[in-house]
């Protein structure tokens, strides 16, 4: 699936998917017994949490590795030290 090109499109996609899911849930809610409703609700919440996990991890990783953090500065310094600015011998040939 192609990545949405803007935050507005991503938000619209999320709201649309949520609305469709809620609509389907409301349509079938009356047809299920109470135990099946609880099981379905627990399953849907678990799936939603698992799908949101990569986004949460990405936000945390970006916060930890931001350029002004100690870790970000160490990584940048290591990168500068490892890259002499000259091409490797293999690239010259």
Buried (B, 14 or more C-beta within 10 A) or exposed (E): EEEEEEEEEEEEEEEEEEEEEEEEBEEEEEEBEEEEBEEBEEEEEEEEEEEEEEEEEEEEEEEEEEEEEEEBEEEEEEEEEEEEEEEEEEEEE
